[in-house]
Every structure is written in structure tokens, then in C-alpha cells.
Amino acid sequence: MRYEVDQFEVFLLSTADIAKGALPNITKLVDSVITRFLIFIAV
């Protein structure tokens, strides 16, 4: 049972790392989309 719990913890940690790495890219993407949208409205 302990082994399964360890595996699950490793899975959660790696998922958190991936999310942490992806987060800045996602926010950048959202920022660029919002910027384009605002420029589109302004024009």
C-alpha cells in the first residue's frame, strides 16, 4: 500500500511541476490574446 501512495505523491508532484512550468506560458498566451482583442476593438 505504501508503494502506491508514494507513486501517487510522485505523480502529484510531477503534475504540479508541469503546471508551474506551463503557467507563465498560459498567462503570456492569454495576455497576447487580450491585447490583440483590445487592438481589434480600438481599430
Secondary structure as UniProt FT lines:
FT   HELIX           2..42
//
